[in-house]
């Protein structure tokens, strides 16, 4: 087949969702929860971006739950699970993580 899609499949890309503890999380966030999200969680994602592992991350909006997503590179599923599990929003028990492999078939500017 050739192209970006084939190359992207050889590199393991993963997406993890972080699910908030309640539907009105953003509206009812406590100071302690905000400190985790704006502090340690944001710093963690920034470090993944700086290291070149993170492709993108951010919150979704407009749904029943405003989940967060992160798309990143990992060697294998165990490595990907470690990345997700190390997110301070997950380690603090604030967010629940959900991991899936993703095939990046169409990427503006390519992956390399």
Secondary structure as GFF3:
##gff-version 3
##sequence-region A 1 112
A	DSSP	alpha_helix	4	10	.	.	.	ID=ss1
A	DSSP	beta_strand	13	19	.	.	.	ID=ss2
A	DSSP	alpha_helix	25	28	.	.	.	ID=ss3
A	DSSP	alpha_helix	31	35	.	.	.	ID=ss4
A	DSSP	pi_helix	36	41	.	.	.	ID=ss5
A	DSSP	alpha_helix	42	51	.	.	.	ID=ss6
A	DSSP	beta_strand	54	59	.	.	.	ID=ss7
A	DSSP	beta_strand	68	73	.	.	.	ID=ss8
A	DSSP	alpha_helix	77	85	.	.	.	ID=ss9
A	DSSP	alpha_helix	88	91	.	.	.	ID=ss10
A	DSSP	beta_strand	96	101	.	.	.	ID=ss11
###
